């Protein structure tokens, strides 16, 4: 903590507090006589995080289906078309930004600040800037978003919940499988 504090020009106390907070959140572990180390991440952790994410995102999509106005559905469709165009161009940065914008809009339409906030707890464990490089993710996103949009446009809360839940689970499984492949390659 002292070395980090010196490097950052802060006292060791806030560094210790930050390290403890990261330990509590599962990012670090304290190894006796070694100090803090990065906690290992396994594919099952990814699946668990995405399962929790899927349940909340599904509920938000269901609420969006009961609240969406036609202009909001049009905006979702426009974002989806922009996402598809970015995927076609191979523009990973734009693809991931449009995906983020799509989900944010669905969650905003749902109008549940507490559920949206709780979703952020899970989302912070997985960086968003690499999905487009996962084999099959752009196509999965395109197909899955179409089902979400259709359910929201029809005002079908159950279908929206199901489509979004499956979409997030699918993304989590693709990420976990990608992580497993990468772990095998680096071992």
C-alpha positions in Angstrom: 0.0 0.0 0.0 2.9 2.3 0.8 4.5 1.8 -2.6 1.3 2.4 -4.4 0.6 5.5 -2.3 4.0 6.9 -3.1 3.6 6.2 -6.8 0.2 8.0 -6.8 1.3 10.7 -4.4 -1.3 9.8 -1.8 -1.1 8.4 1.7 -1.2 4.7 2.3 -4.6 4.8 4.1 -6.8 5.4 1.1 -4.8 2.9 -0.9 -5.4 0.3 1.9 -9.1 1.1 1.9 -9.3 0.8 -1.9 -7.5 -2.5 -1.9 -9.8 -3.8 0.8 -12.8 -2.6 -1.2 -11.5 -4.5 -4.3 -11.0 -7.6 -2.1 -14.6 -7.4 -0.8 -15.9 -7.1 -4.4 -13.9 -10.1 -5.4 -11.3 -8.5 -7.7 -8.4 -9.1 -5.3 -7.4 -11.7 -2.8 -5.1 -11.3 0.2 -2.3 -13.9 0.2 -0.5 -14.2 3.5 3.1 -12.9 3.3 2.6 -11.9 -0.3 0.0 -9.2 -0.1 -2.9 -8.5 -2.6 -3.1 -10.5 -5.8 -5.6 -10.4 -8.6 -8.3 -12.9 -7.9 -8.6 -15.6 -10.5 -11.6 -15.5 -12.8 -13.0 -18.7 -14.1 -15.6 -19.3 -16.8 -18.2 -20.3 -14.2 -17.9 -16.9 -12.5 -18.7 -15.3 -15.9 -21.8 -17.5 -16.3 -23.0 -16.7 -12.8 -22.6 -12.9 -13.3 -24.4 -13.1 -16.6 -27.2 -15.2 -15.1 -27.9 -12.5 -12.5 -27.5 -9.8 -15.2 -30.0 -11.7 -17.4 -32.7 -11.9 -14.7 -32.6 -8.1 -14.1 -32.2 -7.2 -17.7 -35.2 -9.5 -18.6 -37.4 -7.7 -16.0 -36.3 -4.3 -17.4 -37.2 -5.4 -20.9 -40.6 -6.6 -19.7 -41.2 -3.2 -18.2 -40.0 -1.5 -21.3 -42.6 -3.5 -23.3 -45.4 -2.1 -21.2 -44.1 1.5 -21.4 -42.5 2.0 -24.8 -43.9 4.7 -27.1 -43.7 4.3 -30.9 -40.9 6.9 -31.1 -38.8 4.9 -28.6 -39.4 1.7 -30.6 -38.3 3.5 -33.7 -35.2 4.7 -31.8 -34.4 1.1 -30.8 -34.8 0.0 -34.4 -32.5 2.8 -35.6 -29.8 1.8 -33.1 -30.2 -1.8 -34.2 -29.7 -0.9 -37.8 -26.6 1.2 -36.9 -25.3 -1.7 -34.9 -25.8 -4.0 -37.9 -24.1 -1.6 -40.2 -21.1 -1.4 -37.8 -21.0 -5.2 -37.7 -21.0 -5.4 -41.5 -18.2 -2.9 -41.7 -16.2 -4.7 -39.0 -16.1 -1.5 -36.9 -15.9 -3.1 -33.5 -15.8 0.2 -31.5 -19.0 1.4 -33.2 -20.6 -2.0 -32.8 -20.0 -2.1 -29.1 -21.1 1.5 -28.6 -24.3 0.9 -30.4 -24.9 -2.3 -28.4 -24.4 -0.3 -25.2 -26.7 2.4 -26.4 -29.4 -0.2 -27.4 -29.4 -1.7 -23.9 -29.2 1.6 -22.2 -32.3 2.8 -24.1 -34.3 -0.4 -23.2 -33.4 0.1 -19.6 -34.3 3.8 -19.7 -37.7 3.0 -21.3 -38.3 0.6 -18.4 -38.1 3.6 -16.0 -36.8 1.7 -13.0 -33.8 3.5 -11.6 -33.2 0.9 -8.8 -33.2 -2.1 -11.2 -31.1 -0.2 -13.7 -28.6 0.7 -10.9 -28.5 -2.9 -9.7 -27.7 -4.1 -13.2 -24.6 -1.9 -13.1 -23.3 -3.9 -10.2 -22.9 -7.0 -12.5 -21.9 -5.1 -15.6 -18.8 -3.6 -13.9 -17.2 -7.0 -13.6 -17.0 -7.5 -17.3 -15.4 -4.8 -19.6 -17.6 -4.1 -22.6 -14.8 -3.2 -25.0 -14.1 -6.7 -26.4 -17.3 -8.4 -27.2 -17.1 -7.8 -30.9 -13.9 -9.8 -31.1 -15.7 -12.9 -29.7 -16.5 -15.4 -32.5 -20.2 -15.3 -33.3 -21.1 -12.4 -31.0 -22.0 -9.8 -33.7 -24.5 -12.3 -35.3 -25.9 -13.3 -32.0 -26.4 -9.7 -31.0 -28.2 -8.9 -34.2 -30.5 -11.9 -34.0 -31.2 -11.5 -30.3 -31.9 -7.8 -30.5 -34.4 -8.4 -33.2 -36.4 -10.6 -30.9 -36.2 -8.0 -28.1 -37.4 -5.2 -30.4 -40.3 -7.2 -31.8 -41.5 -8.1 -28.3 -41.2 -4.5 -27.1 -43.0 -3.2 -30.2 -45.8 -5.6 -29.6 -46.1 -4.6 -25.9 -45.5 -8.3 -25.0 -43.8 -8.2 -21.6 -43.4 -11.9 -21.3 -41.8 -12.2 -24.7 -39.5 -9.2 -24.0 -38.4 -10.7 -20.7 -37.7 -14.0 -22.3 -35.9 -12.5 -25.3 -33.7 -10.3 -23.2 -32.9 -13.0 -20.6 -31.9 -15.4 -23.3 -29.9 -12.7 -25.1 -27.8 -11.9 -22.0 -27.4 -15.6 -21.1 -26.3 -16.3 -24.7 -23.7 -13.4 -24.5 -22.5 -14.7 -21.2 -22.0 -18.2 -22.5 -20.1 -16.9 -25.6 -17.9 -14.9 -23.3 -17.3 -17.8 -20.9 -16.5 -20.1 -23.8 -14.1 -17.5 -25.3 -12.4 -17.1 -21.9 -12.0 -20.9 -21.6 -10.4 -21.0 -25.0 -8.1 -18.2 -24.2 -7.2 -19.8 -20.9 -6.3 -23.1 -22.6 -4.2 -21.3 -25.2 -2.2 -19.4 -22.5 -1.7 -22.4 -20.3 
